[in-house]
Amino acid sequence: MKTAEVPWARPGSGFTLLFEAYLLLLCSEMPPKAVSRLTGEHDTRIWRVVGHWVDRSRAALDLSSLAEVGVDETSSARGHRYVTVFLDLDSERRRVVYACPGKDAETVASLSEELKERGGDPSSIERFCCDMSPAYIAGIRESFPHAEIIFDRFHLKQAVSRAVDETRRAEVKERKELRGTRYLWLKRPENLRERQRQKLEVLLCSGLETARAYQLSLSFDAFFEVEEDLAEEYLYRWFWRATHSRLEPMRRAAHTIRDHWEGVLAWHRHKLNTGVLEAINGLIQAAKRRARGYRNVRNLITMIYLIAGKLDFESLPVFFLCATHSK
């Protein structure tokens, strides 16, 4: 028996290019298990097709212009298993450029190798935006020593909000009026309903330690609104108030900010954040829930690239065939 190569199928695939394009389209919108039921093909064959075209598209990825990178982790499975996702923060691209298992310094080091393989240069990376993870910070400083670290506004605020909630949980044991008020203190004032706003106003006048912590939290929000040349003085004054507030959770939060001082102030120079990455993480987790998890981490990473990598499939033969077939 002799196998002949034909222009409308990949050698060894078992599918036409048109059907493979159909599988890619379906898998970008629904779980591969559902695609398997729809098409009558085993999901391992579907993953093989998707993996082939994702890898082929990424082989042409050029990272020579990558300069600003967002870093965040997303859960891959139960038991504290994670995948680290690296995002190009350029406003015109905003795409996932690399994802790998783990959330330690080695994952950042592996980005350096990925850059070299795809036409990039680790020394050309100017800035990283990330949370205050010691592992990420260590990895960036070791593998990208010339890059500036900017701490994400959301994660900075999260550290202060956590201190407000810790204060409330400690105080609620003696002040029963704090029961059921957690989200009054954690929501932004403009997002409260009228009834919630009225209740909050009463609590703010009740001499609560939680109210003092809340006021410090609002003052920290204002740091992001002041002019850049006033930012360091404002932050220092906030730090002094927080550390002299006699509120232990707030004092710890203030020292966390102080330990990351330069990266906090760097936010004012560049206004970078990982909000887009948080949104992408939401899409990844939604896809994972619909699929009820993935068989292995490689499949999850393939799906991350398919969902958020903005891969260029149009130049590949499979999509050329689709275009000619539709005419």
C-alpha positions in Angstrom: 0.0 0.0 0.0 1.3 3.4 -0.9 0.2 6.6 0.8 0.0 9.6 -1.6 0.3 13.2 -0.5 -2.6 15.5 -1.5 -2.8 19.3 -1.3 -6.0 19.3 0.8 -4.7 17.2 3.7 -1.7 17.1 6.0 0.4 13.9 5.7 -0.5 11.5 8.5 -3.4 13.6 9.8 -6.3 11.6 8.7 -8.4 14.7 8.2 -8.8 17.2 5.4 -7.5 20.7 6.0 -11.0 22.0 5.8 -12.1 19.7 8.6 -9.1 20.7 10.7 -10.0 24.4 10.2 -13.5 23.5 11.4 -12.1 21.8 14.5 -10.0 24.9 15.3 -13.0 27.1 15.0 -15.1 24.9 17.3 -12.4 24.5 19.9 -12.0 28.2 20.2 -15.6 28.5 21.2 -16.4 25.2 23.1 -14.7 22.4 25.0 -12.9 19.8 23.0 -15.0 17.1 24.7 -18.1 18.8 23.3 -16.4 19.0 19.9 -15.7 15.3 20.2 -19.4 14.5 20.7 -20.4 16.8 17.9 -17.9 15.4 15.3 -17.8 11.8 16.5 -13.9 11.9 16.8 -12.0 11.0 19.9 -10.8 14.1 21.8 -7.1 13.0 21.7 -7.2 13.3 17.9 -8.8 16.7 18.2 -6.2 17.9 20.7 -3.5 16.6 18.3 -4.9 18.8 15.5 -5.3 21.9 17.7 -1.8 21.4 19.2 -0.3 21.1 15.7 -1.7 24.3 14.4 -1.1 26.3 17.6 2.5 25.1 17.6 2.9 25.9 13.9 1.5 29.4 14.3 3.7 30.1 17.3 6.7 28.9 15.4 6.4 32.1 13.3 6.0 34.3 16.4 8.4 37.2 16.4 9.1 38.7 19.9 11.9 41.1 18.8 9.7 44.1 19.6 8.6 42.9 23.1 9.4 45.5 25.6 6.6 45.5 28.4 5.5 42.3 29.9 2.6 41.5 32.3 3.0 38.5 34.6 0.3 36.6 36.5 -0.6 33.1 37.4 -3.7 31.1 36.8 -4.8 27.9 38.4 -4.3 24.8 36.3 -5.7 22.2 38.8 -6.5 21.6 42.4 -3.8 21.4 44.9 -2.0 24.7 44.3 -1.0 23.9 40.7 -0.5 26.9 38.5 0.5 28.1 35.1 2.3 31.5 34.7 1.0 33.6 31.9 3.1 36.3 30.2 1.3 39.1 28.3 2.6 41.6 25.8 1.3 44.9 27.3 1.7 46.9 24.1 -1.7 48.6 23.6 -1.9 47.5 20.0 -1.1 43.8 20.7 -2.2 42.8 24.2 -1.6 39.1 23.6 -0.3 36.1 25.6 3.2 35.5 24.3 4.2 32.7 26.6 2.7 30.3 29.2 4.4 27.6 31.3 3.8 25.4 34.3 4.7 26.8 37.8 4.8 30.2 39.5 8.4 30.4 40.7 11.6 32.2 39.6 12.3 29.4 37.1 9.2 30.2 35.1 10.5 33.8 34.6 13.9 32.3 33.6 12.2 30.2 31.0 10.7 33.3 29.4 14.3 34.4 28.7 14.9 31.2 26.7 11.6 31.6 24.9 12.7 35.1 23.8 15.9 33.9 22.4 14.1 31.2 20.4 11.7 33.7 18.9 13.9 36.5 17.8 13.8 38.5 21.0 16.5 39.7 23.4 16.1 39.5 27.2 18.0 42.8 27.5 15.4 44.5 25.3 12.7 44.0 28.0 12.2 47.3 29.6 9.5 46.7 32.2 7.6 44.0 34.0 4.2 44.5 35.6 3.3 41.9 38.3 2.1 41.3 41.8 4.4 41.3 44.8 5.3 37.6 44.5 8.8 37.2 45.9 9.4 34.4 43.3 8.5 36.6 40.4 10.6 39.5 41.7 13.6 37.2 42.2 13.2 35.7 38.7 13.0 39.1 37.0 16.0 40.5 38.9 18.0 37.4 38.0 17.0 36.9 34.4 16.2 40.4 33.4 18.5 42.6 35.5 18.0 45.7 33.4 14.2 45.6 33.5 12.1 47.9 35.7 9.5 46.2 38.0 6.1 47.9 38.3 3.7 46.5 40.8 0.1 46.2 39.6 -2.3 48.7 41.1 -5.0 46.0 41.7 -2.6 43.8 43.8 -1.4 46.8 45.8 -4.9 47.8 46.7 -5.7 44.2 47.5 -3.0 44.2 50.2 -4.6 47.3 51.8 -8.1 46.0 51.5 -7.1 42.7 53.1 -5.9 44.8 56.1 -9.3 46.5 56.4 -11.0 43.1 56.4 -8.6 41.7 59.0 -9.4 44.7 61.2 -13.1 44.1 60.8 -12.9 40.4 61.6 -11.0 41.1 64.8 -13.4 43.9 65.9 -16.7 42.1 65.1 -16.2 40.0 68.2 -17.0 43.0 70.3 -18.9 45.2 67.9 -21.9 43.3 66.7 -23.0 46.0 64.3 -20.2 44.9 62.1 -21.8 41.6 61.3 -22.7 41.2 57.7 -20.9 44.4 56.6 -17.8 42.9 54.9 -18.6 44.1 51.4 -19.5 47.6 52.6 -15.8 48.1 53.5 -14.4 46.4 50.4 -16.5 48.0 47.7 -15.6 51.3 46.2 -18.0 54.0 47.6 -19.5 54.8 44.1 -20.5 51.1 43.7 -22.6 51.0 46.9 -26.4 51.0 46.7 -28.1 53.9 48.5 -29.1 51.7 51.4 -25.6 50.4 51.8 -24.2 53.9 51.6 -26.5 55.1 54.4 -25.5 52.2 56.5 -21.8 52.9 55.9 -22.2 56.5 56.9 -23.7 55.5 60.2 -20.8 53.0 60.8 -18.2 55.6 59.9 -19.5 57.8 62.8 -19.4 55.0 65.3 -15.8 55.2 66.4 -14.9 51.9 64.9 -11.3 50.7 64.3 -12.6 49.3 61.0 -13.7 52.8 60.0 -10.2 54.2 60.6 -8.7 51.4 58.5 -11.3 52.1 55.8 -10.3 55.8 55.7 -6.7 54.8 55.3 -7.7 52.5 52.4 -9.5 55.4 50.7 -6.4 57.6 51.2 -4.3 54.9 49.5 -6.7 54.9 46.5 -6.0 58.6 46.2 -2.3 57.9 45.7 -3.1 56.8 42.2 -4.8 60.1 41.4 -2.1 62.6 42.6 0.4 64.1 40.2 3.6 62.1 39.6 5.9 64.8 41.2 3.8 64.6 44.4 3.4 60.9 44.5 6.4 60.0 46.7 5.7 62.6 49.3 2.0 61.6 49.4 2.9 57.9 49.7 5.4 58.7 52.6 2.7 60.6 54.4 0.2 57.7 54.0 2.9 55.3 55.2 3.4 57.4 58.4 -0.3 57.6 59.1 -0.8 53.8 58.6 2.2 52.8 60.7 1.0 55.2 63.5 -2.6 54.1 63.4 -2.3 51.5 66.1 -4.0 49.1 63.7 -1.7 46.1 63.4 -3.1 44.7 60.0 -2.8 48.2 58.5 0.7 48.6 59.9 1.7 45.3 58.2 0.1 46.4 54.9 2.0 49.7 55.1 5.3 47.9 55.6 4.5 45.6 52.6 4.1 48.8 50.5 7.4 50.2 52.0 9.3 47.0 51.1 8.2 47.4 47.5 8.6 51.2 47.4 10.3 51.7 44.0 7.9 49.4 42.2 4.9 51.2 43.7 6.2 54.6 42.7 7.1 53.3 39.2 3.3 52.9 38.6 3.1 56.7 38.3 5.7 56.8 35.6 4.3 54.2 33.3 0.6 53.6 34.4 1.0 49.9 33.6 -1.4 47.3 35.1 -2.3 43.7 34.6 -6.1 44.3 34.3 -6.1 42.8 30.8 -4.3 39.8 32.1 -6.9 39.4 34.9 -9.6 39.5 32.3 -7.8 36.9 30.2 -7.4 34.7 33.4 -11.2 34.9 33.7 -11.6 33.6 30.1 -9.1 30.8 30.8 -10.9 29.7 34.0 -14.3 29.9 32.3 -13.0 27.7 29.5 -11.6 25.3 32.1 -14.9 25.1 34.0 -16.8 24.5 30.8 -14.4 21.6 30.0 -14.5 20.4 33.6 -10.7 20.6 33.6 -8.1 19.5 31.1 -6.4 16.1 31.0 -2.9 17.7 31.4 -1.2 21.1 31.7 0.0 21.0 28.0 -3.7 21.0 26.9 -4.4 23.9 29.2 -1.5 25.9 27.8 -2.6 25.1 24.2 -6.0 26.4 25.0 -4.5 29.6 26.6 -2.7 30.3 23.3 -5.8 29.5 21.3 -8.0 31.8 23.4 -5.6 34.7 24.1 -2.5 34.3 21.9 -4.0 36.2 18.9 -2.4 33.6 16.7 -2.1 34.2 13.0 -3.7 31.2 11.3 -4.6 33.2 8.2 -1.2 32.6 6.6 -1.3 28.8 7.2 -2.5 26.4 4.5 -5.5 25.3 6.5 -7.1 28.8 6.3 -6.0 29.4 2.8 -8.0 26.3 1.8 -11.0 27.6 3.8 -10.9 30.9 1.9 -10.7 29.3 -1.5 -13.4 26.8 -0.6 -15.9 29.5 0.4 -15.6 31.3 -2.9 
